[in-house]
Amino acid sequence: MTRILSLGVFAMGLVLFLTATGVAQTPVLDRAQVEGCFAATPVGSVDPDCLGAAATACQSATPDGETTLGITACIQAETQVWDEILNREYRETRGHISSQPGLADQLLAAQRAWIAFRDAECGLAYSLWLDGSMRTIAAANCLLDLTARRSFELRDMGGY
């Protein structure tokens, strides 16, 4: 089955960049912290204070986690968990609305458009930093924020 909601080509480019530049350490990320953030965020909220907290803790727990590449790797590790949550919420929301004619197709179209927006927006965040090393952090943060926010939006949509 093809995953419609994968992190996209842009995120994969960041992963390849990290691999090519020698970030050999696997980020030490507490997945339960991300899941707990999702569970504790009330309906209607898309920007909780806990967003990014697992990546911040990862930076301290991972060797070289406070370097530009380490920070980016930790942000990407948290983003991966949010992507899994997003996919779960997408499936659940699609299941909830499948009895309404045409809604599942509209959700699919909206999600595809959202992916294109996310990739373009985070590509812009990357490009704004020109050749600076902060561009990987800016792009990774963009992917984290937008992916988490969409997870909450999908969760809230499921109970329409």
CNS distance restraints for C-alpha pairs under 8 A (distance, minus, plus):
assign (resid   4 and name CA) (resid 112 and name CA) 7.57 0.50 0.50
assign (resid   5 and name CA) (resid  83 and name CA) 7.57 0.50 0.50
assign (resid   5 and name CA) (resid  86 and name CA) 7.65 0.50 0.50
assign (resid   5 and name CA) (resid  87 and name CA) 6.15 0.50 0.50
assign (resid   5 and name CA) (resid 111 and name CA) 7.64 0.50 0.50
assign (resid   5 and name CA) (resid 112 and name CA) 7.91 0.50 0.50
assign (resid   5 and name CA) (resid 115 and name CA) 7.31 0.50 0.50
assign (resid   6 and name CA) (resid  83 and name CA) 7.04 0.50 0.50
assign (resid   7 and name CA) (resid  11 and name CA) 5.74 0.50 0.50
assign (resid   7 and name CA) (resid  12 and name CA) 7.31 0.50 0.50
assign (resid   7 and name CA) (resid  80 and name CA) 7.81 0.50 0.50
assign (resid   7 and name CA) (resid  83 and name CA) 6.85 0.50 0.50
assign (resid   8 and name CA) (resid  12 and name CA) 6.44 0.50 0.50
assign (resid   8 and name CA) (resid 115 and name CA) 7.66 0.50 0.50
assign (resid   8 and name CA) (resid 119 and name CA) 7.11 0.50 0.50
assign (resid   9 and name CA) (resid  13 and name CA) 6.21 0.50 0.50
assign (resid   9 and name CA) (resid 119 and name CA) 7.99 0.50 0.50
assign (resid  10 and name CA) (resid  14 and name CA) 6.59 0.50 0.50
assign (resid  10 and name CA) (resid 119 and name CA) 6.32 0.50 0.50
assign (resid  10 and name CA) (resid 123 and name CA) 7.13 0.50 0.50
assign (resid  11 and name CA) (resid  15 and name CA) 6.40 0.50 0.50
assign (resid  11 and name CA) (resid 140 and name CA) 7.74 0.50 0.50
assign (resid  11 and name CA) (resid 143 and name CA) 7.72 0.50 0.50
assign (resid  12 and name CA) (resid  16 and name CA) 6.18 0.50 0.50
assign (resid  13 and name CA) (resid  17 and name CA) 6.09 0.50 0.50
assign (resid  14 and name CA) (resid  18 and name CA) 6.24 0.50 0.50
assign (resid  14 and name CA) (resid 136 and name CA) 7.15 0.50 0.50
assign (resid  14 and name CA) (resid 140 and name CA) 7.94 0.50 0.50
assign (resid  15 and name CA) (resid  19 and name CA) 6.24 0.50 0.50
assign (resid  15 and name CA) (resid  73 and name CA) 7.97 0.50 0.50
assign (resid  16 and name CA) (resid  20 and name CA) 6.01 0.50 0.50
assign (resid  17 and name CA) (resid  21 and name CA) 6.09 0.50 0.50
assign (resid  18 and name CA) (resid  22 and name CA) 6.47 0.50 0.50
assign (resid  18 and name CA) (resid  23 and name CA) 5.61 0.50 0.50
assign (resid  18 and name CA) (resid  69 and name CA) 6.57 0.50 0.50
assign (resid  18 and name CA) (resid  73 and name CA) 7.35 0.50 0.50
assign (resid  19 and name CA) (resid  23 and name CA) 5.75 0.50 0.50
assign (resid  19 and name CA) (resid  24 and name CA) 7.14 0.50 0.50
assign (resid  23 and name CA) (resid  69 and name CA) 6.60 0.50 0.50
assign (resid  23 and name CA) (resid  70 and name CA) 7.10 0.50 0.50
assign (resid  25 and name CA) (resid  62 and name CA) 7.25 0.50 0.50
assign (resid  25 and name CA) (resid  63 and name CA) 6.72 0.50 0.50
assign (resid  25 and name CA) (resid  64 and name CA) 7.79 0.50 0.50
assign (resid  26 and name CA) (resid  62 and name CA) 7.47 0.50 0.50
assign (resid  27 and name CA) (resid  58 and name CA) 6.42 0.50 0.50
assign (resid  27 and name CA) (resid  59 and name CA) 7.78 0.50 0.50
assign (resid  27 and name CA) (resid  61 and name CA) 8.00 0.50 0.50
assign (resid  27 and name CA) (resid  62 and name CA) 5.57 0.50 0.50
assign (resid  27 and name CA) (resid  65 and name CA) 7.48 0.50 0.50
assign (resid  27 and name CA) (resid  70 and name CA) 7.64 0.50 0.50
assign (resid  27 and name CA) (resid  73 and name CA) 6.40 0.50 0.50
assign (resid  27 and name CA) (resid  74 and name CA) 5.58 0.50 0.50
assign (resid  27 and name CA) (resid  77 and name CA) 6.82 0.50 0.50
assign (resid  28 and name CA) (resid  58 and name CA) 5.23 0.50 0.50
assign (resid  28 and name CA) (resid  59 and name CA) 7.89 0.50 0.50
assign (resid  28 and name CA) (resid  61 and name CA) 5.98 0.50 0.50
assign (resid  28 and name CA) (resid  62 and name CA) 5.41 0.50 0.50
assign (resid  28 and name CA) (resid  74 and name CA) 7.57 0.50 0.50
assign (resid  29 and name CA) (resid  54 and name CA) 6.26 0.50 0.50
assign (resid  29 and name CA) (resid  55 and name CA) 6.75 0.50 0.50
assign (resid  29 and name CA) (resid  57 and name CA) 7.43 0.50 0.50
assign (resid  29 and name CA) (resid  58 and name CA) 5.06 0.50 0.50
assign (resid  29 and name CA) (resid  74 and name CA) 7.03 0.50 0.50
assign (resid  29 and name CA) (resid  77 and name CA) 6.74 0.50 0.50
assign (resid  29 and name CA) (resid  78 and name CA) 7.00 0.50 0.50
assign (resid  30 and name CA) (resid  34 and name CA) 7.13 0.50 0.50
assign (resid  30 and name CA) (resid  54 and name CA) 6.21 0.50 0.50
assign (resid  30 and name CA) (resid  58 and name CA) 7.53 0.50 0.50
assign (resid  31 and name CA) (resid  35 and name CA) 6.38 0.50 0.50
assign (resid  31 and name CA) (resid  54 and name CA) 7.66 0.50 0.50
assign (resid  31 and name CA) (resid  78 and name CA) 7.53 0.50 0.50
assign (resid  31 and name CA) (resid  81 and name CA) 6.67 0.50 0.50
assign (resid  32 and name CA) (resid  36 and name CA) 5.84 0.50 0.50
assign (resid  33 and name CA) (resid  37 and name CA) 6.15 0.50 0.50
assign (resid  33 and name CA) (resid  53 and name CA) 7.94 0.50 0.50
assign (resid  33 and name CA) (resid  54 and name CA) 6.07 0.50 0.50
assign (resid  34 and name CA) (resid  38 and name CA) 6.36 0.50 0.50
assign (resid  34 and name CA) (resid  51 and name CA) 7.76 0.50 0.50
assign (resid  34 and name CA) (resid  53 and name CA) 7.98 0.50 0.50
assign (resid  34 and name CA) (resid  54 and name CA) 6.30 0.50 0.50
assign (resid  34 and name CA) (resid  78 and name CA) 7.13 0.50 0.50
assign (resid  34 and name CA) (resid  81 and name CA) 6.98 0.50 0.50
assign (resid  34 and name CA) (resid  82 and name CA) 7.35 0.50 0.50
assign (resid  35 and name CA) (resid  39 and name CA) 6.17 0.50 0.50
assign (resid  35 and name CA) (resid  81 and name CA) 7.95 0.50 0.50
assign (resid  35 and name CA) (resid  85 and name CA) 7.93 0.50 0.50
assign (resid  36 and name CA) (resid  40 and name CA) 5.96 0.50 0.50
assign (resid  37 and name CA) (resid  41 and name CA) 6.19 0.50 0.50
assign (resid  37 and name CA) (resid  48 and name CA) 7.72 0.50 0.50
assign (resid  37 and name CA) (resid  50 and name CA) 5.72 0.50 0.50
assign (resid  37 and name CA) (resid  51 and name CA) 7.01 0.50 0.50
assign (resid  38 and name CA) (resid 152 and name CA) 7.66 0.50 0.50
assign (resid  41 and name CA) (resid  45 and name CA) 6.44 0.50 0.50
assign (resid  41 and name CA) (resid  46 and name CA) 7.78 0.50 0.50
assign (resid  41 and name CA) (resid  48 and name CA) 6.39 0.50 0.50
assign (resid  43 and name CA) (resid 152 and name CA) 7.69 0.50 0.50
assign (resid  43 and name CA) (resid 155 and name CA) 7.98 0.50 0.50
assign (resid  43 and name CA) (resid 156 and name CA) 6.05 0.50 0.50
assign (resid  44 and name CA) (resid 152 and name CA) 7.81 0.50 0.50
assign (resid  44 and name CA) (resid 153 and name CA) 7.86 0.50 0.50
assign (resid  44 and name CA) (resid 156 and name CA) 6.68 0.50 0.50
assign (resid  45 and name CA) (resid 152 and name CA) 7.28 0.50 0.50
assign (resid  46 and name CA) (resid 148 and name CA) 7.63 0.50 0.50
assign (resid  46 and name CA) (resid 149 and name CA) 5.01 0.50 0.50
assign (resid  46 and name CA) (resid 150 and name CA) 7.87 0.50 0.50
assign (resid  46 and name CA) (resid 152 and name CA) 5.62 0.50 0.50
assign (resid  46 and name CA) (resid 153 and name CA) 6.99 0.50 0.50
assign (resid  47 and name CA) (resid  51 and name CA) 7.02 0.50 0.50
assign (resid  47 and name CA) (resid 149 and name CA) 6.66 0.50 0.50
assign (resid  49 and name CA) (resid  53 and name CA) 7.97 0.50 0.50
assign (resid  50 and name CA) (resid  54 and name CA) 7.92 0.50 0.50
assign (resid  51 and name CA) (resid 145 and name CA) 7.55 0.50 0.50
assign (resid  51 and name CA) (resid 148 and name CA) 7.65 0.50 0.50
assign (resid  52 and name CA) (resid  56 and name CA) 6.30 0.50 0.50
assign (resid  52 and name CA) (resid  75 and name CA) 7.24 0.50 0.50
assign (resid  52 and name CA) (resid  78 and name CA) 7.24 0.50 0.50
assign (resid  52 and name CA) (resid 144 and name CA) 7.58 0.50 0.50
assign (resid  53 and name CA) (resid  57 and name CA) 6.23 0.50 0.50
assign (resid  54 and name CA) (resid  58 and name CA) 6.01 0.50 0.50
assign (resid  54 and name CA) (resid  78 and name CA) 6.45 0.50 0.50
assign (resid  55 and name CA) (resid  59 and name CA) 6.33 0.50 0.50
assign (resid  55 and name CA) (resid  71 and name CA) 7.62 0.50 0.50
assign (resid  55 and name CA) (resid  74 and name CA) 4.90 0.50 0.50
assign (resid  55 and name CA) (resid  75 and name CA) 5.00 0.50 0.50
assign (resid  55 and name CA) (resid  77 and name CA) 7.25 0.50 0.50
assign (resid  55 and name CA) (resid  78 and name CA) 5.72 0.50 0.50
assign (resid  56 and name CA) (resid  60 and name CA) 7.05 0.50 0.50
assign (resid  56 and name CA) (resid  71 and name CA) 7.93 0.50 0.50
assign (resid  56 and name CA) (resid  74 and name CA) 7.47 0.50 0.50
assign (resid  56 and name CA) (resid  75 and name CA) 7.87 0.50 0.50
assign (resid  57 and name CA) (resid  61 and name CA) 6.39 0.50 0.50
assign (resid  58 and name CA) (resid  62 and name CA) 5.83 0.50 0.50
assign (resid  58 and name CA) (resid  65 and name CA) 6.96 0.50 0.50
assign (resid  58 and name CA) (resid  74 and name CA) 5.75 0.50 0.50
assign (resid  59 and name CA) (resid  63 and name CA) 7.93 0.50 0.50
assign (resid  59 and name CA) (resid  64 and name CA) 7.69 0.50 0.50
assign (resid  59 and name CA) (resid  65 and name CA) 4.08 0.50 0.50
assign (resid  59 and name CA) (resid  66 and name CA) 5.36 0.50 0.50
assign (resid  59 and name CA) (resid  70 and name CA) 6.67 0.50 0.50
assign (resid  59 and name CA) (resid  71 and name CA) 5.89 0.50 0.50
assign (resid  59 and name CA) (resid  74 and name CA) 6.21 0.50 0.50
assign (resid  60 and name CA) (resid  65 and name CA) 6.08 0.50 0.50
assign (resid  60 and name CA) (resid  66 and name CA) 6.81 0.50 0.50
assign (resid  61 and name CA) (resid  65 and name CA) 7.07 0.50 0.50
assign (resid  62 and name CA) (resid  70 and name CA) 7.63 0.50 0.50
assign (resid  63 and name CA) (resid  70 and name CA) 7.96 0.50 0.50
assign (resid  64 and name CA) (resid  70 and name CA) 5.64 0.50 0.50
assign (resid  65 and name CA) (resid  69 and name CA) 7.51 0.50 0.50
assign (resid  65 and name CA) (resid  70 and name CA) 3.95 0.50 0.50
assign (resid  65 and name CA) (resid  71 and name CA) 5.52 0.50 0.50
assign (resid  65 and name CA) (resid  73 and name CA) 7.87 0.50 0.50
assign (resid  65 and name CA) (resid  74 and name CA) 7.22 0.50 0.50
assign (resid  66 and name CA) (resid  70 and name CA) 5.63 0.50 0.50
assign (resid  66 and name CA) (resid  71 and name CA) 5.58 0.50 0.50
assign (resid  67 and name CA) (resid  71 and name CA) 5.91 0.50 0.50
assign (resid  68 and name CA) (resid  72 and name CA) 6.18 0.50 0.50
assign (resid  68 and name CA) (resid 133 and name CA) 6.98 0.50 0.50
assign (resid  68 and name CA) (resid 134 and name CA) 7.06 0.50 0.50
assign (resid  68 and name CA) (resid 136 and name CA) 7.84 0.50 0.50
assign (resid  68 and name CA) (resid 137 and name CA) 7.01 0.50 0.50
assign (resid  69 and name CA) (resid  73 and name CA) 6.08 0.50 0.50
assign (resid  69 and name CA) (resid 136 and name CA) 7.89 0.50 0.50
assign (resid  70 and name CA) (resid  74 and name CA) 6.21 0.50 0.50
assign (resid  71 and name CA) (resid  75 and name CA) 6.21 0.50 0.50
assign (resid  71 and name CA) (resid 137 and name CA) 6.98 0.50 0.50
assign (resid  72 and name CA) (resid  76 and name CA) 6.08 0.50 0.50
assign (resid  72 and name CA) (resid 136 and name CA) 6.38 0.50 0.50
assign (resid  72 and name CA) (resid 137 and name CA) 5.18 0.50 0.50
assign (resid  72 and name CA) (resid 140 and name CA) 6.19 0.50 0.50
assign (resid  73 and name CA) (resid  77 and name CA) 6.12 0.50 0.50
assign (resid  74 and name CA) (resid  78 and name CA) 6.36 0.50 0.50
assign (resid  75 and name CA) (resid  79 and name CA) 6.12 0.50 0.50
assign (resid  75 and name CA) (resid 137 and name CA) 7.84 0.50 0.50
assign (resid  75 and name CA) (resid 140 and name CA) 6.13 0.50 0.50
assign (resid  75 and name CA) (resid 141 and name CA) 6.58 0.50 0.50
assign (resid  75 and name CA) (resid 144 and name CA) 6.88 0.50 0.50
assign (resid  76 and name CA) (resid  80 and name CA) 6.12 0.50 0.50
assign (resid  76 and name CA) (resid 140 and name CA) 6.16 0.50 0.50
assign (resid  76 and name CA) (resid 144 and name CA) 7.24 0.50 0.50
assign (resid  77 and name CA) (resid  81 and name CA) 6.77 0.50 0.50
assign (resid  78 and name CA) (resid  82 and name CA) 6.43 0.50 0.50
assign (resid  78 and name CA) (resid 144 and name CA) 7.16 0.50 0.50
assign (resid  79 and name CA) (resid  83 and name CA) 6.03 0.50 0.50
assign (resid  79 and name CA) (resid 143 and name CA) 6.84 0.50 0.50
assign (resid  79 and name CA) (resid 144 and name CA) 4.74 0.50 0.50
assign (resid  79 and name CA) (resid 147 and name CA) 7.01 0.50 0.50
assign (resid  79 and name CA) (resid 148 and name CA) 7.60 0.50 0.50
assign (resid  80 and name CA) (resid  84 and name CA) 6.35 0.50 0.50
assign (resid  81 and name CA) (resid  85 and name CA) 6.33 0.50 0.50
assign (resid  82 and name CA) (resid  86 and name CA) 5.98 0.50 0.50
assign (resid  82 and name CA) (resid 144 and name CA) 7.37 0.50 0.50
assign (resid  82 and name CA) (resid 147 and name CA) 6.23 0.50 0.50
assign (resid  82 and name CA) (resid 148 and name CA) 5.49 0.50 0.50
assign (resid  82 and name CA) (resid 151 and name CA) 7.16 0.50 0.50
assign (resid  83 and name CA) (resid  87 and name CA) 6.17 0.50 0.50
assign (resid  83 and name CA) (resid 147 and name CA) 6.25 0.50 0.50
assign (resid  83 and name CA) (resid 148 and name CA) 7.52 0.50 0.50
assign (resid  83 and name CA) (resid 151 and name CA) 7.85 0.50 0.50
assign (resid  84 and name CA) (resid  88 and name CA) 6.24 0.50 0.50
assign (resid  85 and name CA) (resid  89 and name CA) 6.09 0.50 0.50
assign (resid  85 and name CA) (resid 151 and name CA) 6.39 0.50 0.50
assign (resid  86 and name CA) (resid  90 and name CA) 5.99 0.50 0.50
assign (resid  86 and name CA) (resid 147 and name CA) 7.00 0.50 0.50
assign (resid  86 and name CA) (resid 148 and name CA) 7.28 0.50 0.50
assign (resid  86 and name CA) (resid 150 and name CA) 6.82 0.50 0.50
assign (resid  86 and name CA) (resid 151 and name CA) 4.37 0.50 0.50
assign (resid  86 and name CA) (resid 152 and name CA) 7.97 0.50 0.50
assign (resid  86 and name CA) (resid 154 and name CA) 7.39 0.50 0.50
assign (resid  87 and name CA) (resid  91 and name CA) 6.24 0.50 0.50
assign (resid  87 and name CA) (resid 151 and name CA) 7.96 0.50 0.50
assign (resid  88 and name CA) (resid  92 and name CA) 6.25 0.50 0.50
assign (resid  89 and name CA) (resid  93 and name CA) 5.90 0.50 0.50
assign (resid  89 and name CA) (resid 151 and name CA) 6.38 0.50 0.50
assign (resid  89 and name CA) (resid 154 and name CA) 5.79 0.50 0.50
assign (resid  89 and name CA) (resid 155 and name CA) 5.56 0.50 0.50
assign (resid  89 and name CA) (resid 158 and name CA) 7.93 0.50 0.50
assign (resid  90 and name CA) (resid  94 and name CA) 5.98 0.50 0.50
assign (resid  90 and name CA) (resid 151 and name CA) 7.83 0.50 0.50
assign (resid  90 and name CA) (resid 154 and name CA) 6.04 0.50 0.50
assign (resid  90 and name CA) (resid 155 and name CA) 7.75 0.50 0.50
assign (resid  91 and name CA) (resid  95 and name CA) 6.12 0.50 0.50
assign (resid  92 and name CA) (resid  96 and name CA) 6.26 0.50 0.50
assign (resid  92 and name CA) (resid 158 and name CA) 6.93 0.50 0.50
assign (resid  93 and name CA) (resid  97 and name CA) 6.30 0.50 0.50
assign (resid  93 and name CA) (resid 154 and name CA) 6.45 0.50 0.50
assign (resid  93 and name CA) (resid 155 and name CA) 6.86 0.50 0.50
assign (resid  93 and name CA) (resid 157 and name CA) 6.69 0.50 0.50
assign (resid  93 and name CA) (resid 158 and name CA) 4.23 0.50 0.50
assign (resid  93 and name CA) (resid 159 and name CA) 7.81 0.50 0.50
assign (resid  94 and name CA) (resid  98 and name CA) 5.81 0.50 0.50
assign (resid  94 and name CA) (resid 104 and name CA) 5.73 0.50 0.50
assign (resid  94 and name CA) (resid 107 and name CA) 7.29 0.50 0.50
assign (resid  94 and name CA) (resid 158 and name CA) 7.55 0.50 0.50
assign (resid  96 and name CA) (resid 158 and name CA) 6.00 0.50 0.50
assign (resid  96 and name CA) (resid 159 and name CA) 7.67 0.50 0.50
assign (resid  97 and name CA) (resid 103 and name CA) 6.23 0.50 0.50
assign (resid  97 and name CA) (resid 104 and name CA) 6.26 0.50 0.50
assign (resid  97 and name CA) (resid 158 and name CA) 7.23 0.50 0.50
assign (resid  98 and name CA) (resid 103 and name CA) 6.65 0.50 0.50
assign (resid  98 and name CA) (resid 104 and name CA) 5.49 0.50 0.50
assign (resid 100 and name CA) (resid 104 and name CA) 7.66 0.50 0.50
assign (resid 102 and name CA) (resid 106 and name CA) 6.29 0.50 0.50
assign (resid 103 and name CA) (resid 107 and name CA) 6.07 0.50 0.50
assign (resid 104 and name CA) (resid 108 and name CA) 6.23 0.50 0.50
assign (resid 105 and name CA) (resid 109 and name CA) 6.22 0.50 0.50
assign (resid 106 and name CA) (resid 110 and name CA) 6.04 0.50 0.50
assign (resid 107 and name CA) (resid 111 and name CA) 5.98 0.50 0.50
assign (resid 108 and name CA) (resid 112 and name CA) 6.18 0.50 0.50
assign (resid 109 and name CA) (resid 113 and name CA) 6.24 0.50 0.50
assign (resid 110 and name CA) (resid 114 and name CA) 6.03 0.50 0.50
assign (resid 111 and name CA) (resid 115 and name CA) 6.18 0.50 0.50
assign (resid 112 and name CA) (resid 116 and name CA) 6.43 0.50 0.50
assign (resid 113 and name CA) (resid 117 and name CA) 6.19 0.50 0.50
assign (resid 114 and name CA) (resid 118 and name CA) 6.00 0.50 0.50
assign (resid 115 and name CA) (resid 119 and name CA) 6.10 0.50 0.50
assign (resid 116 and name CA) (resid 120 and name CA) 6.15 0.50 0.50
assign (resid 117 and name CA) (resid 121 and name CA) 5.90 0.50 0.50
assign (resid 118 and name CA) (resid 122 and name CA) 6.01 0.50 0.50
assign (resid 118 and name CA) (resid 143 and name CA) 7.14 0.50 0.50
assign (resid 118 and name CA) (resid 146 and name CA) 6.74 0.50 0.50
assign (resid 119 and name CA) (resid 123 and name CA) 5.91 0.50 0.50
assign (resid 119 and name CA) (resid 143 and name CA) 7.99 0.50 0.50
assign (resid 120 and name CA) (resid 124 and name CA) 6.16 0.50 0.50
assign (resid 121 and name CA) (resid 125 and name CA) 6.35 0.50 0.50
assign (resid 121 and name CA) (resid 142 and name CA) 7.72 0.50 0.50
assign (resid 122 and name CA) (resid 126 and name CA) 6.18 0.50 0.50
assign (resid 122 and name CA) (resid 138 and name CA) 7.98 0.50 0.50
assign (resid 122 and name CA) (resid 139 and name CA) 5.15 0.50 0.50
assign (resid 122 and name CA) (resid 140 and name CA) 7.75 0.50 0.50
assign (resid 122 and name CA) (resid 142 and name CA) 5.43 0.50 0.50
assign (resid 122 and name CA) (resid 143 and name CA) 6.30 0.50 0.50
assign (resid 123 and name CA) (resid 127 and name CA) 6.17 0.50 0.50
assign (resid 123 and name CA) (resid 139 and name CA) 6.72 0.50 0.50
assign (resid 124 and name CA) (resid 128 and name CA) 6.01 0.50 0.50
assign (resid 125 and name CA) (resid 129 and name CA) 7.15 0.50 0.50
assign (resid 125 and name CA) (resid 135 and name CA) 7.16 0.50 0.50
assign (resid 125 and name CA) (resid 138 and name CA) 5.95 0.50 0.50
assign (resid 125 and name CA) (resid 139 and name CA) 5.38 0.50 0.50
assign (resid 125 and name CA) (resid 142 and name CA) 7.07 0.50 0.50
assign (resid 126 and name CA) (resid 130 and name CA) 7.46 0.50 0.50
assign (resid 126 and name CA) (resid 135 and name CA) 4.73 0.50 0.50
assign (resid 126 and name CA) (resid 136 and name CA) 6.37 0.50 0.50
assign (resid 126 and name CA) (resid 138 and name CA) 6.08 0.50 0.50
assign (resid 126 and name CA) (resid 139 and name CA) 4.85 0.50 0.50
assign (resid 127 and name CA) (resid 135 and name CA) 7.02 0.50 0.50
assign (resid 128 and name CA) (resid 135 and name CA) 7.47 0.50 0.50
assign (resid 129 and name CA) (resid 133 and name CA) 7.90 0.50 0.50
assign (resid 129 and name CA) (resid 134 and name CA) 6.69 0.50 0.50
assign (resid 129 and name CA) (resid 135 and name CA) 5.03 0.50 0.50
assign (resid 129 and name CA) (resid 138 and name CA) 8.00 0.50 0.50
assign (resid 130 and name CA) (resid 135 and name CA) 7.25 0.50 0.50
assign (resid 131 and name CA) (resid 135 and name CA) 7.39 0.50 0.50
assign (resid 133 and name CA) (resid 137 and name CA) 7.80 0.50 0.50
assign (resid 134 and name CA) (resid 138 and name CA) 6.14 0.50 0.50
assign (resid 135 and name CA) (resid 139 and name CA) 6.06 0.50 0.50
assign (resid 136 and name CA) (resid 140 and name CA) 5.99 0.50 0.50
assign (resid 137 and name CA) (resid 141 and name CA) 5.98 0.50 0.50
assign (resid 138 and name CA) (resid 142 and name CA) 6.19 0.50 0.50
assign (resid 139 and name CA) (resid 143 and name CA) 6.34 0.50 0.50
assign (resid 140 and name CA) (resid 144 and name CA) 6.21 0.50 0.50
assign (resid 141 and name CA) (resid 145 and name CA) 6.05 0.50 0.50
assign (resid 142 and name CA) (resid 146 and name CA) 6.06 0.50 0.50
assign (resid 143 and name CA) (resid 147 and name CA) 5.83 0.50 0.50
assign (resid 144 and name CA) (resid 148 and name CA) 6.06 0.50 0.50
assign (resid 145 and name CA) (resid 149 and name CA) 6.07 0.50 0.50
assign (resid 146 and name CA) (resid 150 and name CA) 6.09 0.50 0.50
assign (resid 147 and name CA) (resid 151 and name CA) 6.27 0.50 0.50
assign (resid 148 and name CA) (resid 152 and name CA) 6.58 0.50 0.50
assign (resid 149 and name CA) (resid 153 and name CA) 6.27 0.50 0.50
assign (resid 150 and name CA) (resid 154 and name CA) 6.04 0.50 0.50
assign (resid 151 and name CA) (resid 155 and name CA) 6.18 0.50 0.50
assign (resid 152 and name CA) (resid 156 and name CA) 6.10 0.50 0.50
assign (resid 153 and name CA) (resid 157 and name CA) 6.01 0.50 0.50
assign (resid 154 and name CA) (resid 158 and name CA) 6.22 0.50 0.50
assign (resid 155 and name CA) (resid 159 and name CA) 7.38 0.50 0.50
assign (resid 156 and name CA) (resid 160 and name CA) 7.09 0.50 0.50
